[in-house]
């Protein structure tokens, strides 16, 4: 996945050391209760729309930017579902970079655009219902986020990578 210029400058200073980063996750649902998910180019795993909040950007602005960049859609934010962090939100990337995310999770609905991958970060974009979510391969961080953000019975335990 591409790295933001801000994070690239920070990584030049700290190498692979742990970086704490504010982030956003967008749980965009349709009228049938399906969640708009993206498949990543680098791992092939499914995840929610989202990413790091950039300097001078609000979490709301980051959510809108990520939805447009990763899935080609505009969204209406309907509120904050959760703010999540802790050990389950630590990630070590294949290159050795370590991150600890604190994610603001937004409830949202799509207001424009046609869901499509960007071909850089995302290879597929799809609406997934509870059964599809249960069968989708996703990282532990995504499973933890969905479990915390969607009411009990909303998803079954998914396959984990």
PyMOL commands that set and color helices and strands:
alter all, ss='L'
color gray80, all
select helices_A, chain A and resi 5-14+59-71+87-89+130-135+140-149
alter helices_A, ss='H'
color red, helices_A
select strands_A, chain A and resi 19-28+35-40+46-52+74-84+90-92+98-112+122-128+137-138+159-160
alter strands_A, ss='S'
color yellow, strands_A
deselect
rebuild
show_as cartoon
